[in-house]
Protein backbone atom coordinates (compact mmCIF):
# COMPACT_ATOMS: atom_id res chain seq x y z
CA UNK A 1 0.00 0.00 0.00
CA UNK A 2 1.47 3.35 -1.00
CA UNK A 3 1.52 6.50 1.09
CA UNK A 4 -0.93 8.15 -1.32
CA UNK A 5 -3.42 5.31 -0.65
CA UNK A 6 -3.10 5.95 3.10
CA UNK A 7 -3.50 9.67 2.57
CA UNK A 8 -6.67 9.14 0.52
CA UNK A 9 -8.01 6.75 3.15
CA UNK A 10 -7.47 9.28 5.95
CA UNK A 11 -9.17 12.01 3.95
CA UNK A 12 -12.14 9.76 3.23
CA UNK A 13 -12.52 8.88 6.92
CA UNK A 14 -12.29 12.56 7.91
CA UNK A 15 -14.85 13.50 5.25
CA UNK A 16 -17.25 10.90 6.64
CA UNK A 17 -16.70 11.89 10.27
CA UNK A 18 -16.71 15.70 9.81
CA UNK A 19 -20.52 16.14 10.01
CA UNK A 20 -20.72 14.03 13.18
CA UNK A 21 -17.84 15.93 14.76
CA UNK A 22 -19.48 19.28 13.97
CA UNK A 23 -22.78 18.21 15.53
CA UNK A 24 -20.97 16.84 18.58
CA UNK A 25 -19.26 20.19 19.21
CA UNK A 26 -22.58 22.06 19.09
CA UNK A 27 -22.34 23.39 15.54
CA UNK A 28 -25.67 24.34 14.00
CA UNK A 29 -26.36 26.21 10.76
CA UNK A 30 -27.22 29.83 11.60
CA UNK A 31 -30.33 29.80 9.39
CA UNK A 32 -31.27 26.19 10.22
CA UNK A 33 -34.02 25.06 12.58
CA UNK A 34 -33.22 26.63 15.92
CA UNK A 35 -30.33 28.54 14.38
CA UNK A 36 -29.67 31.92 15.97
CA UNK A 37 -30.12 33.93 12.74
CA UNK A 38 -33.39 32.31 11.75
CA UNK A 39 -35.23 35.07 13.62
CA UNK A 40 -33.76 37.65 11.22
CA UNK A 41 -35.06 36.16 7.97
CA UNK A 42 -37.88 38.26 6.48
CA UNK A 43 -38.34 40.12 9.78
CA UNK A 44 -36.06 43.16 9.46
CA UNK A 45 -37.50 46.47 8.24
CA UNK A 46 -34.56 48.41 6.83
CA UNK A 47 -34.61 52.20 6.74
CA UNK A 48 -35.56 53.52 3.29
CA UNK A 49 -32.63 54.53 1.07
CA UNK A 50 -32.13 58.19 0.24
CA UNK A 51 -29.35 57.96 -2.37
CA UNK A 52 -27.62 55.52 -4.73
CA UNK A 53 -25.19 54.18 -2.12
CA UNK A 54 -27.99 53.60 0.38
CA UNK A 55 -30.08 51.92 -2.32
CA UNK A 56 -27.22 49.51 -3.11
CA UNK A 57 -26.65 48.82 0.60
CA UNK A 58 -30.35 48.15 1.27
CA UNK A 59 -30.63 45.98 -1.84
CA UNK A 60 -27.84 43.72 -0.58
CA UNK A 61 -29.18 43.66 2.98
CA UNK A 62 -32.56 42.51 1.64
CA UNK A 63 -30.84 39.86 -0.52
CA UNK A 64 -29.26 38.44 2.61
CA UNK A 65 -32.06 38.99 5.16
CA UNK A 66 -35.12 38.81 2.91
CA UNK A 67 -37.87 41.36 2.45
CA UNK A 68 -39.82 42.02 5.64
CA UNK A 69 -43.08 40.11 6.00
CA UNK A 70 -43.56 39.88 9.74
CA UNK A 71 -41.53 42.82 11.07
CA UNK A 72 -39.84 42.21 14.41
CA UNK A 73 -36.77 44.44 13.94
CA UNK A 74 -35.91 47.86 12.55
CA UNK A 75 -32.48 48.52 11.05
CA UNK A 76 -31.15 52.05 10.64
CA UNK A 77 -27.79 52.88 9.10
CA UNK A 78 -25.43 55.64 8.08
CA UNK A 79 -22.88 55.57 5.27
CA UNK A 80 -19.70 57.59 4.79
CA UNK A 81 -17.24 57.28 1.93
CA UNK A 82 -13.98 58.93 1.01
CA UNK A 83 -12.19 58.66 -2.32
CA UNK A 84 -8.44 59.14 -2.55
CA UNK A 85 -6.09 59.01 -5.51
CA UNK A 86 -3.25 56.53 -5.36
CA UNK A 87 -1.49 56.06 -8.67
CA UNK A 88 -0.13 59.35 -10.01
CA UNK A 89 1.78 59.64 -13.29
CA UNK A 90 4.74 62.01 -13.91
CA UNK A 91 2.19 64.27 -15.65
CA UNK A 92 0.26 64.47 -12.36
CA UNK A 93 -2.69 62.38 -13.62
CA UNK A 94 -4.33 60.02 -11.12
CA UNK A 95 -4.67 56.50 -12.51
CA UNK A 96 -5.99 54.58 -9.50
CA UNK A 97 -8.38 55.41 -6.69
CA UNK A 98 -9.29 53.82 -3.37
CA UNK A 99 -12.71 54.40 -1.86
CA UNK A 100 -12.85 53.96 1.90
CA UNK A 101 -16.30 53.18 3.26
CA UNK A 102 -17.88 52.98 6.68
CA UNK A 103 -21.41 52.03 7.63
CA UNK A 104 -22.87 52.43 11.10
CA UNK A 105 -25.94 50.43 11.99
CA UNK A 106 -28.48 50.01 14.76
CA UNK A 107 -30.88 47.09 14.98
CA UNK A 108 -33.76 47.61 17.37
CA UNK A 109 -36.84 45.70 18.46
CA UNK A 110 -39.68 46.99 16.27
CA UNK A 111 -42.21 47.19 19.11
CA UNK A 112 -40.17 48.55 21.99
CA UNK A 113 -37.33 50.31 20.18
CA UNK A 114 -34.86 48.50 22.43
CA UNK A 115 -31.44 48.36 20.73
CA UNK A 116 -30.32 44.79 20.07
CA UNK A 117 -27.16 45.33 18.04
CA UNK A 118 -25.15 48.30 16.88
CA UNK A 119 -21.75 48.96 15.47
CA UNK A 120 -19.80 50.08 12.48
CA UNK A 121 -18.08 48.25 9.66
CA UNK A 122 -15.34 49.47 7.33
CA UNK A 123 -13.70 48.34 4.14
CA UNK A 124 -12.32 49.73 0.90
CA UNK A 125 -12.36 49.09 -2.83
CA UNK A 126 -10.21 50.32 -5.71
CA UNK A 127 -10.72 51.15 -9.33
CA UNK A 128 -8.61 52.14 -12.30
CA UNK A 129 -8.89 55.58 -13.85
CA UNK A 130 -6.51 54.97 -16.73
CA UNK A 131 -9.12 54.38 -19.44
CA UNK A 132 -11.46 56.72 -21.25
CA UNK A 133 -13.75 59.04 -19.33
CA UNK A 134 -16.68 56.69 -19.90
CA UNK A 135 -14.67 53.66 -18.72
CA UNK A 136 -13.44 55.52 -15.64
CA UNK A 137 -16.97 56.66 -14.74
CA UNK A 138 -18.25 53.08 -15.14
CA UNK A 139 -15.37 51.73 -13.01
CA UNK A 140 -16.10 54.28 -10.28
CA UNK A 141 -19.81 53.45 -10.25
CA UNK A 142 -19.02 49.74 -10.07
CA UNK A 143 -16.56 50.35 -7.22
CA UNK A 144 -19.19 52.16 -5.13
CA UNK A 145 -21.67 49.34 -5.74
CA UNK A 146 -19.08 46.73 -4.68
CA UNK A 147 -18.28 48.79 -1.60
CA UNK A 148 -21.93 48.89 -0.51
CA UNK A 149 -22.29 45.13 -1.03
CA UNK A 150 -19.20 44.47 1.10
CA UNK A 151 -20.44 46.77 3.87
CA UNK A 152 -23.88 45.14 3.82
CA UNK A 153 -22.33 41.67 4.05
CA UNK A 154 -20.29 42.76 7.07
CA UNK A 155 -23.39 44.19 8.76
CA UNK A 156 -25.28 40.92 8.23
CA UNK A 157 -22.34 38.90 9.54
CA UNK A 158 -22.22 41.00 12.70
CA UNK A 159 -25.99 40.73 13.17
CA UNK A 160 -25.80 36.95 12.81
CA UNK A 161 -22.91 36.75 15.26
CA UNK A 162 -24.79 38.75 17.89
CA UNK A 163 -28.27 37.27 17.31
CA UNK A 164 -27.83 34.26 19.58
CA UNK A 165 -28.20 36.40 22.71
CA UNK A 166 -31.49 38.10 21.80
CA UNK A 167 -34.73 37.20 23.50
CA UNK A 168 -37.22 38.07 20.77
CA UNK A 169 -40.48 36.16 20.25
C-alpha positions as CSV (number, residue, x, y, z in Angstrom):
1,X,0.0,0.0,0.0
2,X,1.5,3.3,-1.0
3,X,1.5,6.5,1.1
4,X,-0.9,8.1,-1.3
5,X,-3.4,5.3,-0.6
6,X,-3.1,6.0,3.1
7,X,-3.5,9.7,2.6
8,X,-6.7,9.1,0.5
9,X,-8.0,6.7,3.2
10,X,-7.5,9.3,6.0
11,X,-9.2,12.0,3.9
12,X,-12.1,9.8,3.2
13,X,-12.5,8.9,6.9
14,X,-12.3,12.6,7.9
15,X,-14.9,13.5,5.3
16,X,-17.2,10.9,6.6
17,X,-16.7,11.9,10.3
18,X,-16.7,15.7,9.8
19,X,-20.5,16.1,10.0
20,X,-20.7,14.0,13.2
21,X,-17.8,15.9,14.8
22,X,-19.5,19.3,14.0
23,X,-22.8,18.2,15.5
24,X,-21.0,16.8,18.6
25,X,-19.3,20.2,19.2
26,X,-22.6,22.1,19.1
27,X,-22.3,23.4,15.5
28,X,-25.7,24.3,14.0
29,X,-26.4,26.2,10.8
30,X,-27.2,29.8,11.6
31,X,-30.3,29.8,9.4
32,X,-31.3,26.2,10.2
33,X,-34.0,25.1,12.6
34,X,-33.2,26.6,15.9
35,X,-30.3,28.5,14.4
36,X,-29.7,31.9,16.0
37,X,-30.1,33.9,12.7
38,X,-33.4,32.3,11.7
39,X,-35.2,35.1,13.6
40,X,-33.8,37.7,11.2
41,X,-35.1,36.2,8.0
42,X,-37.9,38.3,6.5
43,X,-38.3,40.1,9.8
44,X,-36.1,43.2,9.5
45,X,-37.5,46.5,8.2
46,X,-34.6,48.4,6.8
47,X,-34.6,52.2,6.7
48,X,-35.6,53.5,3.3
49,X,-32.6,54.5,1.1
50,X,-32.1,58.2,0.2
51,X,-29.3,58.0,-2.4
52,X,-27.6,55.5,-4.7
53,X,-25.2,54.2,-2.1
54,X,-28.0,53.6,0.4
55,X,-30.1,51.9,-2.3
56,X,-27.2,49.5,-3.1
57,X,-26.7,48.8,0.6
58,X,-30.3,48.2,1.3
59,X,-30.6,46.0,-1.8
60,X,-27.8,43.7,-0.6
61,X,-29.2,43.7,3.0
62,X,-32.6,42.5,1.6
63,X,-30.8,39.9,-0.5
64,X,-29.3,38.4,2.6
65,X,-32.1,39.0,5.2
66,X,-35.1,38.8,2.9
67,X,-37.9,41.4,2.5
68,X,-39.8,42.0,5.6
69,X,-43.1,40.1,6.0
70,X,-43.6,39.9,9.7
71,X,-41.5,42.8,11.1
72,X,-39.8,42.2,14.4
73,X,-36.8,44.4,13.9
74,X,-35.9,47.9,12.6
75,X,-32.5,48.5,11.1
76,X,-31.2,52.0,10.6
77,X,-27.8,52.9,9.1
78,X,-25.4,55.6,8.1
79,X,-22.9,55.6,5.3
80,X,-19.7,57.6,4.8
81,X,-17.2,57.3,1.9
82,X,-14.0,58.9,1.0
83,X,-12.2,58.7,-2.3
84,X,-8.4,59.1,-2.5
85,X,-6.1,59.0,-5.5
86,X,-3.3,56.5,-5.4
87,X,-1.5,56.1,-8.7
88,X,-0.1,59.3,-10.0
89,X,1.8,59.6,-13.3
90,X,4.7,62.0,-13.9
91,X,2.2,64.3,-15.7
92,X,0.3,64.5,-12.4
93,X,-2.7,62.4,-13.6
94,X,-4.3,60.0,-11.1
95,X,-4.7,56.5,-12.5
96,X,-6.0,54.6,-9.5
97,X,-8.4,55.4,-6.7
98,X,-9.3,53.8,-3.4
99,X,-12.7,54.4,-1.9
100,X,-12.9,54.0,1.9
101,X,-16.3,53.2,3.3
102,X,-17.9,53.0,6.7
103,X,-21.4,52.0,7.6
104,X,-22.9,52.4,11.1
105,X,-25.9,50.4,12.0
106,X,-28.5,50.0,14.8
107,X,-30.9,47.1,15.0
108,X,-33.8,47.6,17.4
109,X,-36.8,45.7,18.5
110,X,-39.7,47.0,16.3
111,X,-42.2,47.2,19.1
112,X,-40.2,48.6,22.0
113,X,-37.3,50.3,20.2
114,X,-34.9,48.5,22.4
115,X,-31.4,48.4,20.7
116,X,-30.3,44.8,20.1
117,X,-27.2,45.3,18.0
118,X,-25.2,48.3,16.9
119,X,-21.7,49.0,15.5
120,X,-19.8,50.1,12.5
121,X,-18.1,48.2,9.7
122,X,-15.3,49.5,7.3
123,X,-13.7,48.3,4.1
124,X,-12.3,49.7,0.9
125,X,-12.4,49.1,-2.8
126,X,-10.2,50.3,-5.7
127,X,-10.7,51.2,-9.3
128,X,-8.6,52.1,-12.3
129,X,-8.9,55.6,-13.8
130,X,-6.5,55.0,-16.7
131,X,-9.1,54.4,-19.4
132,X,-11.5,56.7,-21.3
133,X,-13.7,59.0,-19.3
134,X,-16.7,56.7,-19.9
135,X,-14.7,53.7,-18.7
136,X,-13.4,55.5,-15.6
137,X,-17.0,56.7,-14.7
138,X,-18.3,53.1,-15.1
139,X,-15.4,51.7,-13.0
140,X,-16.1,54.3,-10.3
141,X,-19.8,53.5,-10.3
142,X,-19.0,49.7,-10.1
143,X,-16.6,50.4,-7.2
144,X,-19.2,52.2,-5.1
145,X,-21.7,49.3,-5.7
146,X,-19.1,46.7,-4.7
147,X,-18.3,48.8,-1.6
148,X,-21.9,48.9,-0.5
149,X,-22.3,45.1,-1.0
150,X,-19.2,44.5,1.1
151,X,-20.4,46.8,3.9
152,X,-23.9,45.1,3.8
153,X,-22.3,41.7,4.1
154,X,-20.3,42.8,7.1
155,X,-23.4,44.2,8.8
156,X,-25.3,40.9,8.2
157,X,-22.3,38.9,9.5
158,X,-22.2,41.0,12.7
159,X,-26.0,40.7,13.2
160,X,-25.8,37.0,12.8
161,X,-22.9,36.7,15.3
162,X,-24.8,38.8,17.9
163,X,-28.3,37.3,17.3
164,X,-27.8,34.3,19.6
165,X,-28.2,36.4,22.7
166,X,-31.5,38.1,21.8
167,X,-34.7,37.2,23.5
168,X,-37.2,38.1,20.8
169,X,-40.5,36.2,20.3
